[in-house]
Amino acid sequence: MGDEVVLLGDLDPVTVLLRSSPEAVYQACARCHEEAGDPYVLAAGCEVPPGTPEASLRSMLQYAEDAGKGE
């Protein structure tokens, strides 16, 4: 596909973000990033459902911050 393609997503918004622990969310972020490679845009596969725990979103943000530092 060329070297200028950026992949986005694909966290399952219900199974991962709504129903998983913050630790599982972080691990899912890492797995998606590893599978996609760099560059990569961390995102849900579609709309994040109402009621998604704040801790899940914070875990996603924490992964993005850690990945940006090369961790």
N, CA, C and O atoms as a Maestro MAE file, in Angstrom:
{
 s_m_m2io_version
 :::
 2.0.0
}

f_m_ct {
 s_m_title
 :::
 protein
 m_atom[284] {
  # First column is atom index #
  i_m_mmod_type
  r_m_x_coord
  r_m_y_coord
  r_m_z_coord
  i_m_residue_number
  s_m_chain_name
  s_m_pdb_residue_name
  s_m_pdb_atom_name
  i_m_atomic_number
  :::
  1 25 0.812 -1.198 0.000 1 A "MET " " N  " 7
  2 3 0.000 0.000 0.000 1 A "MET " " CA " 6
  3 2 0.851 1.256 0.000 1 A "MET " " C  " 6
  4 15 0.323 2.366 -0.062 1 A "MET " " O  " 8
  5 25 2.136 1.094 0.068 2 A "GLY " " N  " 7
  6 3 2.993 2.276 0.061 2 A "GLY " " CA " 6
  7 2 3.420 2.671 1.458 2 A "GLY " " C  " 6
  8 15 2.912 2.146 2.449 2 A "GLY " " O  " 8
  9 25 4.361 3.603 1.528 3 A "ASP " " N  " 7
  10 3 4.896 3.986 2.827 3 A "ASP " " CA " 6
  11 2 4.259 5.252 3.394 3 A "ASP " " C  " 6
  12 15 4.724 5.774 4.407 3 A "ASP " " O  " 8
  13 25 3.204 5.749 2.755 4 A "GLU " " N  " 7
  14 3 2.534 6.945 3.249 4 A "GLU " " CA " 6
  15 2 1.141 6.649 3.774 4 A "GLU " " C  " 6
  16 15 0.319 7.556 3.904 4 A "GLU " " O  " 8
  17 25 0.873 5.390 4.074 5 A "VAL " " N  " 7
  18 3 -0.426 4.982 4.605 5 A "VAL " " CA " 6
  19 2 -0.348 4.982 6.127 5 A "VAL " " C  " 6
  20 15 0.621 4.495 6.710 5 A "VAL " " O  " 8
  21 25 -1.375 5.531 6.761 6 A "VAL " " N  " 7
  22 3 -1.479 5.522 8.218 6 A "VAL " " CA " 6
  23 2 -2.724 4.732 8.586 6 A "VAL " " C  " 6
  24 15 -3.819 5.036 8.114 6 A "VAL " " O  " 8
  25 25 -2.557 3.716 9.431 7 A "LEU " " N  " 7
  26 3 -3.699 2.928 9.882 7 A "LEU " " CA " 6
  27 2 -4.274 3.539 11.155 7 A "LEU " " C  " 6
  28 15 -3.550 4.110 11.970 7 A "LEU " " O  " 8
  29 25 -5.596 3.406 11.310 8 A "LEU " " N  " 7
  30 3 -6.315 3.983 12.438 8 A "LEU " " CA " 6
  31 2 -7.179 2.931 13.090 8 A "LEU " " C  " 6
  32 15 -7.771 2.102 12.399 8 A "LEU " " O  " 8
  33 25 -7.262 2.947 14.402 9 A "GLY " " N  " 7
  34 3 -8.199 2.093 15.129 9 A "GLY " " CA " 6
  35 2 -7.519 0.817 15.573 9 A "GLY " " C  " 6
  36 15 -6.291 0.746 15.627 9 A "GLY " " O  " 8
  37 25 -8.194 -0.040 15.842 10 A "ASP " " N  " 7
  38 3 -9.476 -0.643 15.640 10 A "ASP " " CA " 6
  39 2 -9.914 -1.294 16.935 10 A "ASP " " C  " 6
  40 15 -10.250 -2.478 16.965 10 A "ASP " " O  " 8
  41 25 -9.910 -0.510 18.010 11 A "LEU " " N  " 7
  42 3 -10.352 -1.043 19.294 11 A "LEU " " CA " 6
  43 2 -11.855 -1.264 19.267 11 A "LEU " " C  " 6
  44 15 -12.610 -0.384 18.855 11 A "LEU " " O  " 8
  45 25 -12.284 -2.429 19.701 12 A "ASP " " N  " 7
  46 3 -13.711 -2.720 19.760 12 A "ASP " " CA " 6
  47 2 -14.326 -1.850 20.855 12 A "ASP " " C  " 6
  48 15 -13.970 -2.001 22.024 12 A "ASP " " O  " 8
  49 25 -15.242 -0.944 20.505 13 A "PRO " " N  " 7
  50 3 -15.759 -0.016 21.498 13 A "PRO " " CA " 6
  51 2 -16.601 -0.660 22.598 13 A "PRO " " C  " 6
  52 15 -16.667 -0.130 23.707 13 A "PRO " " O  " 8
  53 25 -17.240 -1.784 22.314 14 A "VAL " " N  " 7
  54 3 -18.075 -2.428 23.334 14 A "VAL " " CA " 6
  55 2 -17.256 -3.432 24.134 14 A "VAL " " C  " 6
  56 15 -17.143 -3.307 25.354 14 A "VAL " " O  " 8
  57 25 -16.684 -4.426 23.459 15 A "THR " " N  " 7
  58 3 -15.952 -5.484 24.154 15 A "THR " " CA " 6
  59 2 -14.743 -4.942 24.902 15 A "THR " " C  " 6
  60 15 -14.489 -5.341 26.038 15 A "THR " " O  " 8
  61 25 -14.002 -4.047 24.284 16 A "VAL " " N  " 7
  62 3 -12.779 -3.551 24.909 16 A "VAL " " CA " 6
  63 2 -13.044 -2.325 25.780 16 A "VAL " " C  " 6
  64 15 -12.782 -2.358 26.983 16 A "VAL " " O  " 8
  65 25 -13.554 -1.256 25.198 17 A "LEU " " N  " 7
  66 3 -13.665 -0.006 25.959 17 A "LEU " " CA " 6
  67 2 -14.769 -0.018 27.006 17 A "LEU " " C  " 6
  68 15 -14.560 0.459 28.122 17 A "LEU " " O  " 8
  69 25 -15.923 -0.545 26.676 18 A "LEU " " N  " 7
  70 3 -17.057 -0.521 27.605 18 A "LEU " " CA " 6
  71 2 -16.964 -1.607 28.671 18 A "LEU " " C  " 6
  72 15 -17.285 -1.364 29.834 18 A "LEU " " O  " 8
  73 25 -16.525 -2.812 28.279 19 A "ARG " " N  " 7
  74 3 -16.642 -3.972 29.175 19 A "ARG " " CA " 6
  75 2 -15.340 -4.514 29.740 19 A "ARG " " C  " 6
  76 15 -15.373 -5.443 30.547 19 A "ARG " " O  " 8
  77 25 -14.209 -3.975 29.352 20 A "SER " " N  " 7
  78 3 -12.928 -4.519 29.823 20 A "SER " " CA " 6
  79 2 -12.341 -3.661 30.931 20 A "SER " " C  " 6
  80 15 -12.743 -2.516 31.135 20 A "SER " " O  " 8
  81 25 -11.385 -4.237 31.638 21 A "SER " " N  " 7
  82 3 -10.660 -3.501 32.675 21 A "SER " " CA " 6
  83 2 -9.712 -2.501 32.021 21 A "SER " " C  " 6
  84 15 -9.368 -2.645 30.848 21 A "SER " " O  " 8
  85 25 -9.292 -1.496 32.770 22 A "PRO " " N  " 7
  86 3 -8.310 -0.556 32.224 22 A "PRO " " CA " 6
  87 2 -7.027 -1.251 31.748 22 A "PRO " " C  " 6
  88 15 -6.432 -0.847 30.749 22 A "PRO " " O  " 8
  89 25 -6.613 -2.283 32.461 23 A "GLU " " N  " 7
  90 3 -5.410 -3.019 32.059 23 A "GLU " " CA " 6
  91 2 -5.619 -3.711 30.711 23 A "GLU " " C  " 6
  92 15 -4.728 -3.719 29.862 23 A "GLU " " O  " 8
  93 25 -6.804 -4.288 30.526 24 A "ALA " " N  " 7
  94 3 -7.106 -4.955 29.251 24 A "ALA " " CA " 6
  95 2 -7.199 -3.940 28.115 24 A "ALA " " C  " 6
  96 15 -6.817 -4.240 26.984 24 A "ALA " " O  " 8
  97 25 -7.700 -2.747 28.405 25 A "VAL " " N  " 7
  98 3 -7.759 -1.688 27.394 25 A "VAL " " CA " 6
  99 2 -6.343 -1.326 26.961 25 A "VAL " " C  " 6
  100 15 -6.060 -1.221 25.768 25 A "VAL " " O  " 8
  101 25 -5.460 -1.138 27.928 26 A "TYR " " N  " 7
  102 3 -4.069 -0.786 27.630 26 A "TYR " " CA " 6
  103 2 -3.420 -1.862 26.761 26 A "TYR " " C  " 6
  104 15 -2.745 -1.552 25.779 26 A "TYR " " O  " 8
  105 25 -3.625 -3.114 27.126 27 A "GLN " " N  " 7
  106 3 -3.056 -4.226 26.356 27 A "GLN " " CA " 6
  107 2 -3.633 -4.279 24.943 27 A "GLN " " C  " 6
  108 15 -2.911 -4.579 23.993 27 A "GLN " " O  " 8
  109 25 -4.922 -3.991 24.795 28 A "ALA " " N  " 7
  110 3 -5.542 -3.981 23.466 28 A "ALA " " CA " 6
  111 2 -4.957 -2.861 22.615 28 A "ALA " " C  " 6
  112 15 -4.749 -3.034 21.414 28 A "ALA " " O  " 8
  113 25 -4.694 -1.722 23.230 29 A "CYS " " N  " 7
  114 3 -4.057 -0.614 22.506 29 A "CYS " " CA " 6
  115 2 -2.688 -1.031 21.988 29 A "CYS " " C  " 6
  116 15 -2.342 -0.786 20.832 29 A "CYS " " O  " 8
  117 25 -1.920 -1.664 22.862 30 A "ALA " " N  " 7
  118 3 -0.577 -2.115 22.478 30 A "ALA " " CA " 6
  119 2 -0.645 -3.140 21.357 30 A "ALA " " C  " 6
  120 15 0.158 -3.100 20.424 30 A "ALA " " O  " 8
  121 25 -1.601 -4.055 21.446 31 A "ARG " " N  " 7
  122 3 -1.753 -5.093 20.419 31 A "ARG " " CA " 6
  123 2 -2.096 -4.475 19.062 31 A "ARG " " C  " 6
  124 15 -1.510 -4.842 18.044 31 A "ARG " " O  " 8
  125 25 -3.041 -3.543 19.052 32 A "CYS " " N  " 7
  126 3 -3.414 -2.884 17.792 32 A "CYS " " CA " 6
  127 2 -2.222 -2.145 17.201 32 A "CYS " " C  " 6
  128 15 -1.965 -2.224 16.000 32 A "CYS " " O  " 8
  129 25 -1.498 -1.427 18.051 33 A "HIS " " N  " 7
  130 3 -0.342 -0.658 17.581 33 A "HIS " " CA " 6
  131 2 0.722 -1.589 17.008 33 A "HIS " " C  " 6
  132 15 1.299 -1.310 15.957 33 A "HIS " " O  " 8
  133 25 0.979 -2.691 17.701 34 A "GLU " " N  " 7
  134 3 1.972 -3.651 17.228 34 A "GLU " " CA " 6
  135 2 1.572 -4.235 15.872 34 A "GLU " " C  " 6
  136 15 2.406 -4.369 14.976 34 A "GLU " " O  " 8
  137 25 0.305 -4.576 15.730 35 A "GLU " " N  " 7
  138 3 -0.168 -5.158 14.473 35 A "GLU " " CA " 6
  139 2 -0.150 -4.149 13.330 35 A "GLU " " C  " 6
  140 15 0.138 -4.510 12.189 35 A "GLU " " O  " 8
  141 25 -0.455 -2.888 13.629 36 A "ALA " " N  " 7
  142 3 -0.517 -1.856 12.588 36 A "ALA " " CA " 6
  143 2 0.860 -1.328 12.226 36 A "ALA " " C  " 6
  144 15 1.114 -0.994 11.069 36 A "ALA " " O  " 8
  145 25 1.744 -1.250 13.201 37 A "GLY " " N  " 7
  146 3 3.055 -0.655 12.976 37 A "GLY " " CA " 6
  147 2 2.978 0.860 13.052 37 A "GLY " " C  " 6
  148 15 1.963 1.427 13.456 37 A "GLY " " O  " 8
  149 25 4.061 1.500 12.661 38 A "ASP " " N  " 7
  150 3 4.118 2.970 12.686 38 A "ASP " " CA " 6
  151 2 4.156 3.503 11.273 38 A "ASP " " C  " 6
  152 15 4.767 2.880 10.404 38 A "ASP " " O  " 8
  153 25 3.533 4.622 11.014 39 A "PRO " " N  " 7
  154 3 2.730 5.428 11.932 39 A "PRO " " CA " 6
  155 2 1.370 4.783 12.189 39 A "PRO " " C  " 6
  156 15 0.875 3.993 11.385 39 A "PRO " " O  " 8
  157 25 0.783 5.137 13.322 40 A "TYR " " N  " 7
  158 3 -0.483 4.549 13.755 40 A "TYR " " CA " 6
  159 2 -1.279 5.593 14.517 40 A "TYR " " C  " 6
  160 15 -0.716 6.361 15.297 40 A "TYR " " O  " 8
  161 25 -2.589 5.625 14.295 41 A "VAL " " N  " 7
  162 3 -3.488 6.507 15.034 41 A "VAL " " CA " 6
  163 2 -4.343 5.628 15.936 41 A "VAL " " C  " 6
  164 15 -5.131 4.814 15.454 41 A "VAL " " O  " 8
  165 25 -4.188 5.793 17.233 42 A "LEU " " N  " 7
  166 3 -4.947 5.026 18.218 42 A "LEU " " CA " 6
  167 2 -6.378 5.540 18.252 42 A "LEU " " C  " 6
  168 15 -6.611 6.726 18.483 42 A "LEU " " O  " 8
  169 25 -7.350 4.636 18.018 43 A "ALA " " N  " 7
  170 3 -8.752 5.043 17.993 43 A "ALA " " CA " 6
  171 2 -9.653 3.829 18.160 43 A "ALA " " C  " 6
  172 15 -9.245 2.688 17.944 43 A "ALA " " O  " 8
  173 25 -10.888 4.110 18.551 44 A "ALA " " N  " 7
  174 3 -11.906 3.060 18.597 44 A "ALA " " CA " 6
  175 2 -12.312 2.712 17.167 44 A "ALA " " C  " 6
  176 15 -12.141 3.512 16.248 44 A "ALA " " O  " 8
  177 25 -12.851 1.510 16.996 45 A "GLY " " N  " 7
  178 3 -13.283 1.069 15.677 45 A "GLY " " CA " 6
  179 2 -14.485 1.847 15.162 45 A "GLY " " C  " 6
  180 15 -14.676 1.956 13.951 45 A "GLY " " O  " 8
  181 25 -15.290 2.383 16.056 46 A "CYS " " N  " 7
  182 3 -16.422 3.250 15.701 46 A "CYS " " CA " 6
  183 2 -16.796 4.029 16.960 46 A "CYS " " C  " 6
  184 15 -15.948 4.238 17.827 46 A "CYS " " O  " 8
  185 25 -18.044 4.457 17.072 47 A "GLU " " N  " 7
  186 3 -18.451 5.315 18.172 47 A "GLU " " CA " 6
  187 2 -18.240 4.650 19.534 47 A "GLU " " C  " 6
  188 15 -18.511 3.462 19.709 47 A "GLU " " O  " 8
  189 25 -17.758 5.429 20.478 48 A "VAL " " N  " 7
  190 3 -17.605 4.956 21.851 48 A "VAL " " CA " 6
  191 2 -18.971 5.065 22.526 48 A "VAL " " C  " 6
  192 15 -19.566 6.142 22.541 48 A "VAL " " O  " 8
  193 25 -19.476 3.958 23.085 49 A "PRO " " N  " 7
  194 3 -20.830 3.978 23.646 49 A "PRO " " CA " 6
  195 2 -20.943 4.810 24.926 49 A "PRO " " C  " 6
  196 15 -19.983 4.932 25.687 49 A "PRO " " O  " 8
  197 25 -22.132 5.381 25.151 50 A "PRO " " N  " 7
  198 3 -22.375 6.060 26.422 50 A "PRO " " CA " 6
  199 2 -22.167 5.068 27.562 50 A "PRO " " C  " 6
  200 15 -22.463 3.881 27.426 50 A "PRO " " O  " 8
  201 25 -21.667 5.553 28.661 51 A "GLY " " N  " 7
  202 3 -21.434 4.673 29.805 51 A "GLY " " CA " 6
  203 2 -20.061 4.043 29.823 51 A "GLY " " C  " 6
  204 15 -19.723 3.317 30.758 51 A "GLY " " O  " 8
  205 25 -19.259 4.311 28.798 52 A "THR " " N  " 7
  206 3 -17.885 3.792 28.799 52 A "THR " " CA " 6
  207 2 -17.162 4.390 30.004 52 A "THR " " C  " 6
  208 15 -17.178 5.607 30.194 52 A "THR " " O  " 8
  209 25 -16.534 3.553 30.813 53 A "PRO " " N  " 7
  210 3 -15.867 4.066 32.009 53 A "PRO " " CA " 6
  211 2 -14.746 5.051 31.662 53 A "PRO " " C  " 6
  212 15 -13.981 4.847 30.719 53 A "PRO " " O  " 8
  213 25 -14.679 6.110 32.445 54 A "GLU " " N  " 7
  214 3 -13.611 7.089 32.268 54 A "GLU " " CA " 6
  215 2 -12.245 6.413 32.363 54 A "GLU " " C  " 6
  216 15 -11.307 6.803 31.668 54 A "GLU " " O  " 8
  217 25 -12.135 5.407 33.220 55 A "ALA " " N  " 7
  218 3 -10.865 4.696 33.392 55 A "ALA " " CA " 6
  219 2 -10.409 4.032 32.097 55 A "ALA " " C  " 6
  220 15 -9.209 3.936 31.840 55 A "ALA " " O  " 8
  221 25 -11.351 3.575 31.285 56 A "SER " " N  " 7
  222 3 -10.986 2.967 29.994 56 A "SER " " CA " 6
  223 2 -10.387 4.007 29.060 56 A "SER " " C  " 6
  224 15 -9.389 3.746 28.388 56 A "SER " " O  " 8
  225 25 -10.997 5.180 29.021 57 A "LEU " " N  " 7
  226 3 -10.486 6.246 28.152 57 A "LEU " " CA " 6
  227 2 -9.145 6.760 28.651 57 A "LEU " " C  " 6
  228 15 -8.255 7.076 27.861 57 A "LEU " " O  " 8
  229 25 -9.010 6.840 29.967 58 A "ARG " " N  " 7
  230 3 -7.723 7.271 30.531 58 A "ARG " " CA " 6
  231 2 -6.622 6.239 30.244 58 A "ARG " " C  " 6
  232 15 -5.465 6.604 30.034 58 A "ARG " " O  " 8
  233 25 -6.983 4.977 30.237 59 A "SER " " N  " 7
  234 3 -6.022 3.926 29.920 59 A "SER " " CA " 6
  235 2 -5.562 4.036 28.463 59 A "SER " " C  " 6
  236 15 -4.386 3.851 28.150 59 A "SER " " O  " 8
  237 25 -6.500 4.335 27.599 60 A "MET " " N  " 7
  238 3 -6.177 4.547 26.190 60 A "MET " " CA " 6
  239 2 -5.214 5.740 26.035 60 A "MET " " C  " 6
  240 15 -4.234 5.665 25.295 60 A "MET " " O  " 8
  241 25 -5.509 6.823 26.735 61 A "LEU " " N  " 7
  242 3 -4.649 8.006 26.716 61 A "LEU " " CA " 6
  243 2 -3.269 7.681 27.278 61 A "LEU " " C  " 6
  244 15 -2.256 8.132 26.744 61 A "LEU " " O  " 8
  245 25 -3.232 6.899 28.354 62 A "GLN " " N  " 7
  246 3 -1.948 6.528 28.945 62 A "GLN " " CA " 6
  247 2 -1.102 5.732 27.961 62 A "GLN " " C  " 6
  248 15 0.106 5.947 27.866 62 A "GLN " " O  " 8
  249 25 -1.733 4.808 27.223 63 A "TYR " " N  " 7
  250 3 -0.983 4.051 26.225 63 A "TYR " " CA " 6
  251 2 -0.414 5.002 25.162 63 A "TYR " " C  " 6
  252 15 0.749 4.882 24.778 63 A "TYR " " O  " 8
  253 25 -1.231 5.938 24.694 64 A "ALA " " N  " 7
  254 3 -0.768 6.873 23.667 64 A "ALA " " CA " 6
  255 2 0.414 7.691 24.169 64 A "ALA " " C  " 6
  256 15 1.374 7.919 23.432 64 A "ALA " " O  " 8
  257 25 0.346 8.131 25.420 65 A "GLU " " N  " 7
  258 3 1.459 8.892 25.987 65 A "GLU " " CA " 6
  259 2 2.704 8.031 26.114 65 A "GLU " " C  " 6
  260 15 3.801 8.473 25.774 65 A "GLU " " O  " 8
  261 25 2.545 6.807 26.600 66 A "ASP " " N  " 7
  262 3 3.692 5.906 26.737 66 A "ASP " " CA " 6
  263 2 4.300 5.569 25.382 66 A "ASP " " C  " 6
  264 15 5.523 5.555 25.237 66 A "ASP " " O  " 8
  265 25 3.468 5.301 24.404 67 A "ALA " " N  " 7
  266 3 3.952 4.945 23.064 67 A "ALA " " CA " 6
  267 2 4.708 6.124 22.439 67 A "ALA " " C  " 6
  268 15 5.683 5.936 21.713 67 A "ALA " " O  " 8
  269 25 4.245 7.322 22.732 68 A "GLY " " N  " 7
  270 3 4.915 8.518 22.210 68 A "GLY " " CA " 6
  271 2 6.295 8.736 22.810 68 A "GLY " " C  " 6
  272 15 7.133 9.428 22.231 68 A "GLY " " O  " 8
  273 25 6.525 8.143 23.971 69 A "LYS " " N  " 7
  274 3 7.828 8.236 24.639 69 A "LYS " " CA " 6
  275 2 8.730 7.069 24.283 69 A "LYS " " C  " 6
  276 15 9.867 6.984 24.745 69 A "LYS " " O  " 8
  277 25 8.205 6.161 23.448 70 A "GLY " " N  " 7
  278 3 8.988 4.995 23.062 70 A "GLY " " CA " 6
  279 2 8.956 3.874 24.066 70 A "GLY " " C  " 6
  280 15 9.843 3.020 24.061 70 A "GLY " " O  " 8
  281 25 7.943 3.850 24.943 71 A "GLU " " N  " 7
  282 3 7.826 2.793 25.944 71 A "GLU " " CA " 6
  283 2 6.983 1.662 25.441 71 A "GLU " " C  " 6
  284 15 6.776 0.681 26.156 71 A "GLU " " O  " 8
  :::
 }
 m_bond[283] {
  # First column is bond index #
  i_m_from
  i_m_to
  i_m_order
  :::
  1 1 2 1
  2 2 3 1
  3 3 4 2
  4 3 5 1
  5 5 6 1
  6 6 7 1
  7 7 8 2
  8 7 9 1
  9 9 10 1
  10 10 11 1
  11 11 12 2
  12 11 13 1
  13 13 14 1
  14 14 15 1
  15 15 16 2
  16 15 17 1
  17 17 18 1
  18 18 19 1
  19 19 20 2
  20 19 21 1
  21 21 22 1
  22 22 23 1
  23 23 24 2
  24 23 25 1
  25 25 26 1
  26 26 27 1
  27 27 28 2
  28 27 29 1
  29 29 30 1
  30 30 31 1
  31 31 32 2
  32 31 33 1
  33 33 34 1
  34 34 35 1
  35 35 36 2
  36 35 37 1
  37 37 38 1
  38 38 39 1
  39 39 40 2
  40 39 41 1
  41 41 42 1
  42 42 43 1
  43 43 44 2
  44 43 45 1
  45 45 46 1
  46 46 47 1
  47 47 48 2
  48 47 49 1
  49 49 50 1
  50 50 51 1
  51 51 52 2
  52 51 53 1
  53 53 54 1
  54 54 55 1
  55 55 56 2
  56 55 57 1
  57 57 58 1
  58 58 59 1
  59 59 60 2
  60 59 61 1
  61 61 62 1
  62 62 63 1
  63 63 64 2
  64 63 65 1
  65 65 66 1
  66 66 67 1
  67 67 68 2
  68 67 69 1
  69 69 70 1
  70 70 71 1
  71 71 72 2
  72 71 73 1
  73 73 74 1
  74 74 75 1
  75 75 76 2
  76 75 77 1
  77 77 78 1
  78 78 79 1
  79 79 80 2
  80 79 81 1
  81 81 82 1
  82 82 83 1
  83 83 84 2
  84 83 85 1
  85 85 86 1
  86 86 87 1
  87 87 88 2
  88 87 89 1
  89 89 90 1
  90 90 91 1
  91 91 92 2
  92 91 93 1
  93 93 94 1
  94 94 95 1
  95 95 96 2
  96 95 97 1
  97 97 98 1
  98 98 99 1
  99 99 100 2
  100 99 101 1
  101 101 102 1
  102 102 103 1
  103 103 104 2
  104 103 105 1
  105 105 106 1
  106 106 107 1
  107 107 108 2
  108 107 109 1
  109 109 110 1
  110 110 111 1
  111 111 112 2
  112 111 113 1
  113 113 114 1
  114 114 115 1
  115 115 116 2
  116 115 117 1
  117 117 118 1
  118 118 119 1
  119 119 120 2
  120 119 121 1
  121 121 122 1
  122 122 123 1
  123 123 124 2
  124 123 125 1
  125 125 126 1
  126 126 127 1
  127 127 128 2
  128 127 129 1
  129 129 130 1
  130 130 131 1
  131 131 132 2
  132 131 133 1
  133 133 134 1
  134 134 135 1
  135 135 136 2
  136 135 137 1
  137 137 138 1
  138 138 139 1
  139 139 140 2
  140 139 141 1
  141 141 142 1
  142 142 143 1
  143 143 144 2
  144 143 145 1
  145 145 146 1
  146 146 147 1
  147 147 148 2
  148 147 149 1
  149 149 150 1
  150 150 151 1
  151 151 152 2
  152 151 153 1
  153 153 154 1
  154 154 155 1
  155 155 156 2
  156 155 157 1
  157 157 158 1
  158 158 159 1
  159 159 160 2
  160 159 161 1
  161 161 162 1
  162 162 163 1
  163 163 164 2
  164 163 165 1
  165 165 166 1
  166 166 167 1
  167 167 168 2
  168 167 169 1
  169 169 170 1
  170 170 171 1
  171 171 172 2
  172 171 173 1
  173 173 174 1
  174 174 175 1
  175 175 176 2
  176 175 177 1
  177 177 178 1
  178 178 179 1
  179 179 180 2
  180 179 181 1
  181 181 182 1
  182 182 183 1
  183 183 184 2
  184 183 185 1
  185 185 186 1
  186 186 187 1
  187 187 188 2
  188 187 189 1
  189 189 190 1
  190 190 191 1
  191 191 192 2
  192 191 193 1
  193 193 194 1
  194 194 195 1
  195 195 196 2
  196 195 197 1
  197 197 198 1
  198 198 199 1
  199 199 200 2
  200 199 201 1
  201 201 202 1
  202 202 203 1
  203 203 204 2
  204 203 205 1
  205 205 206 1
  206 206 207 1
  207 207 208 2
  208 207 209 1
  209 209 210 1
  210 210 211 1
  211 211 212 2
  212 211 213 1
  213 213 214 1
  214 214 215 1
  215 215 216 2
  216 215 217 1
  217 217 218 1
  218 218 219 1
  219 219 220 2
  220 219 221 1
  221 221 222 1
  222 222 223 1
  223 223 224 2
  224 223 225 1
  225 225 226 1
  226 226 227 1
  227 227 228 2
  228 227 229 1
  229 229 230 1
  230 230 231 1
  231 231 232 2
  232 231 233 1
  233 233 234 1
  234 234 235 1
  235 235 236 2
  236 235 237 1
  237 237 238 1
  238 238 239 1
  239 239 240 2
  240 239 241 1
  241 241 242 1
  242 242 243 1
  243 243 244 2
  244 243 245 1
  245 245 246 1
  246 246 247 1
  247 247 248 2
  248 247 249 1
  249 249 250 1
  250 250 251 1
  251 251 252 2
  252 251 253 1
  253 253 254 1
  254 254 255 1
  255 255 256 2
  256 255 257 1
  257 257 258 1
  258 258 259 1
  259 259 260 2
  260 259 261 1
  261 261 262 1
  262 262 263 1
  263 263 264 2
  264 263 265 1
  265 265 266 1
  266 266 267 1
  267 267 268 2
  268 267 269 1
  269 269 270 1
  270 270 271 1
  271 271 272 2
  272 271 273 1
  273 273 274 1
  274 274 275 1
  275 275 276 2
  276 275 277 1
  277 277 278 1
  278 278 279 1
  279 279 280 2
  280 279 281 1
  281 281 282 1
  282 282 283 1
  283 283 284 2
  :::
 }
}
